[in-house]
Amino acid sequence: MKIRQAIAGQTGLSRTDRVAILRYVCNLTTEQVYTNLDAEISDRDLEALERALNERMSGKPLAYITGKREFFSETFAVNESVLIPRPETEILIEEALRRVHGRKDRLILDMGCGSGAIGAIMAKETGSRVVCVDISYEAIRVARKNAESIGVGHLMEFICSDLFESFKPHVCFDMILANLPYVTHEEWKGLMRDVRDFEPRLALDGGEDGLDLYRRLIVSLPGRLTPAGDILLEIGSAWQARQLKAMLEEAGLDNRVINDYANKERVLVGHG
Ligand SMILES: C[S@@+](CC[C@H](N)C(=O)[O-])C[C@H]1O[C@@H](n2cnc3c(N)ncnc32)[C@H](O)[C@@H]1O
């Protein structure tokens, strides 16, 4: 089969997906694909191509097929044990960077790090030390690998822990960043198949109202945030924003909500 036929074939998949899968399987750049349209695909590549196209048709996200996702201008390795980093998480990072004010001496925590996308970008952009925590050992392995490939491994530490459970007392941070699971049980039922059937439930399911993890995190905050420290939480709705605002106020933190580009409540910022 020629490259031209592989791109034109397969019903039910977008051209973008077909070209991306072809590039991945045959190890080609986009330019090489379009300048070699009449080249024959080897039998071995053809077999791998058919397998990957079938996986995509069954709903497997492209990022899990190619094993990578671009995020904040860096390439992150991903597999089915980590959430695929989302564009909306860049809003949390942009606000965190504004609040760091170019200082390199901050100790930053990425709680629920998954692929390490938040932590690695913070280390790269600020030069500060970052601790990444996840309850999933597999996620910690992926995050560590990403930190090395992005060149910030020397600034980062990785801890497999259920929130602060494995931390010594009195370890505290200048900034806590968290994109913990916040999908409600009702929302879970309506998630796209690509997400619900392939991404780890542990990374998405926040309990009945989506706030199980954030409630526990806020309760365990005393002693974990320096007096003028910042906490930034990614959230999914106006209702969640109101609930968490009240909890942060009770914990003595000033706070405000930042909306995303679709004008949806996306990040809650608390300040000590
Ligand atoms: C929504 S994903 C976010 C991943 C990554 N921070 C990102 O933004 O792409 C939530 C992450 O929290 C982790 N997690 C879930 N429960 C946890 C817990 N009790 N303690 C620590 N991490 C937890 C999951 O394993 C998952 O990697």
The ligand as an SDF file (V2000), in Angstrom:
LIG
                    3D

 27 29  0  0  0  0  0  0  0  0999 V2000
   -6.6970   14.9870   36.9700 C   0  0  0  0  0  0  0  0  0  0  0  0
   -5.2230   14.0060   37.1100 S   0  0  0  0  0  0  0  0  0  0  0  0
   -4.0430   15.3240   36.8850 C   0  0  0  0  0  0  0  0  0  0  0  0
   -2.7120   14.8870   36.3790 C   0  0  0  0  0  0  0  0  0  0  0  0
   -1.7440   16.0460   36.0900 C   0  0  0  0  0  0  0  0  0  0  0  0
   -1.5500   16.8820   37.2720 N   0  0  0  0  0  0  0  0  0  0  0  0
   -2.2550   16.9050   34.9590 C   0  0  0  0  0  0  0  0  0  0  0  0
   -2.6860   18.0410   35.2200 O   0  0  0  0  0  0  0  0  0  0  0  0
   -2.2240   16.4570   33.7940 O   0  0  0  0  0  0  0  0  0  0  0  0
   -5.2350   13.6930   38.8440 C   0  0  0  0  0  0  0  0  0  0  0  0
   -4.0370   12.9060   39.4020 C   0  0  0  0  0  0  0  0  0  0  0  0
   -4.2250   12.8030   40.8260 O   0  0  0  0  0  0  0  0  0  0  0  0
   -3.7920   11.5200   41.2550 C   0  0  0  0  0  0  0  0  0  0  0  0
   -4.4580   11.1840   42.5180 N   0  0  0  0  0  0  0  0  0  0  0  0
   -5.7110   10.6910   42.7090 C   0  0  0  0  0  0  0  0  0  0  0  0
   -5.9450   10.5080   44.0140 N   0  0  0  0  0  0  0  0  0  0  0  0
   -4.8200   10.8870   44.6860 C   0  0  0  0  0  0  0  0  0  0  0  0
   -4.4450   10.9220   46.0500 C   0  0  0  0  0  0  0  0  0  0  0  0
   -5.2800   10.5130   47.0160 N   0  0  0  0  0  0  0  0  0  0  0  0
   -3.2090   11.3670   46.3730 N   0  0  0  0  0  0  0  0  0  0  0  0
   -2.3370   11.7660   45.4030 C   0  0  0  0  0  0  0  0  0  0  0  0
   -2.6410   11.7470   44.0840 N   0  0  0  0  0  0  0  0  0  0  0  0
   -3.8670   11.3180   43.7260 C   0  0  0  0  0  0  0  0  0  0  0  0
   -4.1780   10.6010   40.1000 C   0  0  0  0  0  0  0  0  0  0  0  0
   -3.4250    9.3930   40.1290 O   0  0  0  0  0  0  0  0  0  0  0  0
   -3.8780   11.4990   38.8810 C   0  0  0  0  0  0  0  0  0  0  0  0
   -2.5650   11.2840   38.4110 O   0  0  0  0  0  0  0  0  0  0  0  0
  1  2  1  0
  2  3  1  0
  2 10  1  0
  3  4  1  0
  4  5  1  0
  5  6  1  0
  5  7  1  0
  7  8  2  0
  7  9  1  0
 10 11  1  0
 11 12  1  0
 11 26  1  0
 12 13  1  0
 13 14  1  0
 13 24  1  0
 14 15  1  0
 14 23  1  0
 15 16  2  0
 16 17  1  0
 17 18  1  0
 17 23  2  0
 18 19  1  0
 18 20  2  0
 20 21  1  0
 21 22  2  0
 22 23  1  0
 24 25  1  0
 24 26  1  0
 26 27  1  0
M  CHG  2   2   1   9  -1
M  END
$$$$
